[in-house]
């Protein structure tokens, strides 16, 4: 369903990552789906950092998540709020449940619980808590946790992606909701936060489906209204196994650092499990207009690196040169290229943006433009032989007297020079390419020379002649 009839007037979604690593592809897609759903209905998108795992949560991971969200353009309306700063709220809610008789203190030693768990497993029983402390009436004390009295009724809910889901009633398991160190468990903190923050739709990966009945039980104990749940199928690698690093980069920042554009990543992520007819390429405005939960697929999406690369190539071709120039600065700097000549940099971008699929590829392909002295690749240097030195020198002289420095005039001059010398064009073209770029492959020679400018071209041709004569 798209939420048109069952969607509250004020839609509130959230993205709640744990800062225990970088934002990966699956998490980024979850964030995007929640952001688009909120934007489609004119609602609110909340960012919450679930950092109660003190052993694994790091500030570095938090920064990486925030940077990735900002790079993707997923702005949040509220937050980021941090669970680690809300401990008093969780304790108060847990103690309220104790006062209502819906939760209780437990002092069972962890070693004893582990022994009971192992025994249950060995006997083929479900290793749930046996309720030892249920009726003890314990109060707070060192080493004690708070457990929820598990509901006995069957749990059923309508998933806005998967449809009706029902969990058969099993043995009640009195979950820990507050640990002995005062930190909440995951399911309890999530429910308290989502309920107090007024979250109306919880859209997340289907690895959370089994958490949903536990969370519904907590909602009921707290006397809080349930949100609508939507569980999105997982992303698989091309071999249809779970997406992992062996399928390529899986963090958003890794793709950013490889030279992917954010709009390409957004467009690709949204198509991993969502569709609008046969359309493949979307503007942000179109995504906001079209995005509804009923268009999210029920089957797992397969990550296709080539499809992402194709989209990136499309967006690079469509991007304005000044924007690409700014995005390329860190790539050029990392390669030791001082692209300070703005006019040259813009011309380089125009030369290469229709030839390259990533910013990294543009940076690598453009290095010869910004080098004061070109290095000849070993294979390419073999084309700079004594037999072409006079041709290169002669063409340099011809360029000095060329009146019109345009691509057409340069191309005509090159062809005229070859004809005048009685040689085939390719006999002079490849040595010239090596002299100017250090490589055997580049954009068209007329394009390269026009972009480099007469002064740089003549200088590089003269240096190539010196190189040949010095090695003859």
N, C-alpha and C positions, 0 to 999 in steps of 0.2 A: 504494500500500500504506500501511497505517496504522502500520507499524513494529512491530506486535505480535509478529511472528515474527522479523524481521530487525533489530529495534532492540536495541542493546546495553543491558545492565542499567542502566548509568549514562549517560543521555543528556546530552550537552553541546552546546548551540547557542551561536551568537554573533551579535552585530550589530557590524559594523565600518565605521562611516561615516568618510569623509574630511572633515575640518573646513575645507572650502573654501567653505562657504555654509551657509544654514539647512537644517534637516531638512525635506525636501520630502515630499509625499504618498507617493510611491513608496518612499522610504526608510523612512518611518514604517510603511508596510504590511509591509515586510520585517522590521523590528524586531518588529512585533506578531506576525507568523507564527512567528518564531523563539522569542519569549517564550512564546506559547501552546503551541508544540510541547514546549518544555522543561517548562512547568508541567503539561501533560497527562500526561507520563511521570514527573513528580516529579524532573526532572533539574535541570541547572544552566544558567543563562543568563549569558553573558559579554559584557561591553561592552568593545570595543577601539577606540581612536581611531587611525586610520591617517593619521598626520600626517607622513609622510616627504617629502611634497611641500612643501618649505620655502618655496618661492616663493608658494604659494597658501594654505597652512594658516594660520589665525589663531586667536588665543585667543577672539575674539568669536564665531566660528563654533562653536568647541568648547562655549562656554557656552550658545549657542543650542540646540545639539543636546542637551546634558544637560538644559536647562530643558524642552525639548519632550518628552523621554522621561519626565521626572518628572511633567509635566502630564498625559500620557497614562496614567500609572500603571504604566509598564513598568519596574519595579524590576529591577536586575541583581544577581546573586549574587557576581560577581567583576568587578573593574575599578572605574572605567575604567583600562585599561592603555594606554600610549602607545607607539607604534612608535618614535618619535624617541628614546626612552630605552632602546631595545633594540639599538642599532647594534652593540655588541660581540658580541651573540648572533648577528646576521646575518653579521658578518664571520667569526666562528669557524666557523659552519656552511658558509659559502662556501669558506673555506680548507680545511676538512675534505674537501669534495668535490674540491678541487684535489689534495690528498694522496692521494685514492683514485683519481685519474685520471679522474674523472667531470666535471671542470671544468678550465678553464685560463685563464691570464692572456692578455689581448689588448691590443696597443698600436696597433691600427689608428687612424690619425687620423680624427676625425669627418668632416672635409671629404672624405677619400678614400671613406669609407663612403657618404656622401651621393651622391657622384658615381656610385658603383657602383649605388646604389639607383635613381637616375634612369635609368641606362643599361638596367638590367633592365626597368624599367617600359616604356621606349620600345621595347624589343625583345620585349615581351609575355611576359617571364619573371617568375616569382615573385621579388620582391626580398628574398630571404633572405640571411643572412650566408654568405659563400663559404668559410669555414673557413680563412682565410689563416694565422691564428696557432695553429691546432689542434695542430700538431706541433712548434712552435718551442720548447716547454719553457721559456717565459718565467717569471720570478719576479715578485714584487711590485715596483712602481716607480711614479714619478710619472706620472699620466695614464693608468694602466692599469686596465682593467676586468676582471672575472671573468665568463667565459661558461660556460654549461652545455653539455656534449656532448649534443646532442639525441638522443633515442632514435629508433631506426629502425623500431620495431614500430608496428603500427596501434593506435590508442587506441579502446577501447570501454568504456562504463560504463552502468549502469542508473540512470537518473534517477528519483527517487522521485515526481516530478511528471509528467515527460514520457514516461517509459518508456525503453527501450534507445536509446542514442545511439552512433553509430560515426563516427569521423573517418577518411576515406580517407588513406592514407599519401601524403605529398607529399615535397618536398625537405626534408631536415632543416634546422632553423634553430637555430643555437647561440645561445640567448637570453642577453643580459646579465643576470646575477643580482646583481652588485654593481657599482655605478658607481665612477668614479674618485674621487668625493668621499667614498666610504665608506658611502653610503646604498644600501640595497637597492632593487631594482626591485619594482614592485607584486606580481607573481606570486610572486617568491621570498619576500618578507616574509610574504605571506598564508600560504603553505605552511608556512614555518618556525613561524609563530605558531600556526596551526591544529593542527599536529602536536604541538608542545610543550605546547600548552594542552589537548590531548586532545579537540579538537572532534570529535564523532561525526557530526554532521549539518550540512552547509553549505546553508542555504536562502537563496537570493538571486534577484535579477532575471535574466530570461533574456538580458539583454545581456551576461551573464558566461559564457554557454555556450561561446563560443570561447576563453575563458581556461582552461576546464577541462582540455583535453588537455595544455596546457603545464604546468598545475599537477600533473596526474597524473604527467607525466614527472619533475617535481621531487620529488614524493613518492617515486617509485621510486629516484631517484638517492640520496635521503637514507635509503633503507631504512626508510621509515615507513609504517604502515598507512593506507590510504585511508579518508576519511570517506564517508558517503553524501551525494551531491549531489542537490539539488532546485532546479530553476530555474522561477521563477514568471513567467507571462506578464506583459507590461507593461500599464500603465494608459493608456488612450486618452482623448482628449477626446470630447465628444459628436459631433464631426464625424469621429471615428475616426482623427484624426491624433494624433501623440504629444502627451501632456499637457504643456501649457506655460502660461506666465503669461497668455496670451490667453484661456485657458479659465477664468480666475478665479484666486483666490489658490491657490498651490501649496505654500506653506510652512505647516507646522503652526502656527507662531507667528502667522501672518496670520489663520488661522481663530480661534485663541484670542483675538486682539485684536478680532475682529469680534463676539465674543460667543457662540461655539459652546462647548458643554459637552464635556468630555473623553470622557464615556461615549458621547455621540453620535458623536464622531469615531472612537472605537474600534469601535463597532458598525458604522459605515459602512465603515471601512477593511477590516474582516474580511470584509465581504460583497463587496468588490472582488476576486473571484476565488475565494472559498470559500463553500460553502453547506452547510446541514444541513436537507434537505427543503425545505419552503416557508417555514420560519420566518424572520422578518425582524428581530425584536427579541430580543436576548440579554442576559442578565446576564453579568458576568465569570465567575461560577461555571459557567454553562452553556457559555460559550466554552471554558473550560479542560477541561470534561468532554467536549465534543464534538469538539474540534479534532484532526484527523488529516490527514496529507499526502494521503491518497487522495481527500479531498473538495476539494482545490484544483483548480480548473478548468484545462484546457489551452488555453483561448482567452483572448485579451486582455479585460480588464474595461474597461467604459466609465464614465468619471466623470460622475455626474449631480448637478449642484448642487442641483436641486430635491429630490432624494431625501435628500441630506444635510440640507437645511433642514427637511424633514418630520420626520426623526429628531430633529433638535435641538428642534423644537417639542414633540415627544412627551416628551423628557426634561426640558424646562423645565416642562411641565405636571405631570410626576410628581415633580419635585424639591421638597424641603422649603423653605419660605419662609426660615428662618434661613440655610440654606446659600446660596440665591440672593442674599440680602441681602449676605452677605460677598463673593460673587463680583462683585456689582454695584458695590462700593465704588470700585474704580479707574475705572469708567465714569462714575459720578456725579461723582467728583472731577475727571475730565478735562473734564466739562461744566460745571464751576464750581458744582456743587450740593453743599451741605453737608447730607448726609443724616444728621444727628447724632441726630435724634429716632428712637430705635429702634422705638418703637411705630408711629410714622407710616411708617417705612421698611418694616416687616413688612406693614402694611396695604396699602401701595402694591404690594408684590410680589404679594400675594394678589390684588389688583385686576387686575394686568396679566399675570400668568404664563400665563393661558389665552388671552390675546389676541395675544401677541408671540412671534416665532419665534427671536429672538436676544437676548442680554443687552444688546447695543447698542440694539436696538429698544425694550427695556424702559426703558433709561436715557433715550432720547430722548422716549419717550411719557410718562415720569413727571416730566419736568423741571418742569412747572407745580406739582407738589406741593411742591417744595422751594424755590421762588423766593419771596422776601419780597414782591416786587411783580411781578405778571404782565405780560408784554409781549403786546399784542394783535397777532396777525398782521394784515397790511394788509387781506386779504380779510375776515377775521373782524370787524375793527373796524367794518366797514360795517354790521354788525347792531346796533351800539350807537348807536341814533338817539334823538332827543328824545322820540319817541313811546313808548319803552319805559322811560324813566328812572323814571317814577312807579311802574310795575309792579315794577321791580327793587327800588326803595326800599321799596315796600309788602311785598314778599315777605321782604325782610330783617327788617322789623319782625315779621312773622309767625313767622319762625324764632326770634327772641329769646324769644318766649313759648311755643315748642314744648316741652312737658314731656318727651316721650320722644324722645331723639336716637338713633333706629334707622333703618335703611334703609326699613322699612315705614312708619314714622311720617313720615319726610321725604317719601316719595313721595306719601303721602296728603295731606300739607300742600300739596304743589305742585299736585296735582290739584284740591284744594279751593279753593286760591287762584285758579287759572285759572277755575274754575266760578263763583266768587264775583264775579270781575271780568267775567264774560261773554265771555271770550276763549278761543280754541282753545289747547290745551296747547302746541302747537309754536310759537305766537306768542310765548310767554314762555320756553319751554325753550331755544331756541337763543341768545337774548341772555344768559340766565343761564349757559349753557355758556361763552360767550365771556368773560363777566365773571369766571368762576371759573378758566378754563384758558387763555384767550387764543386758543383754537382753536375750530374748528367740529366737530371730532371728538374724542371722548374716551369712556371708559367711561360707563355710565349715570349720569345726574345724581344719583340718590339715592346711588349708590356713591361718586361723587366727593365729594359733600357730607359723607357719613358719614365718609369717610377723612380729609378735610381737618379736620373738626371745626367746631363751631359758631363759635368765635371767628374762625378764618381765613375761613370762608365769609362771615360778616357783614362782616368787614373788606374783603374783595375786592368784595362787592356794593356797599358804600359807595364804594369807590374808582371802580368803574365808573360810578356815578351822577355823581360829581364829574367824571369824564372826559367824560361826555355833556354835562353842563351847561357845562363849560369849552370845549367845541367847538361849542356851539349858537349 
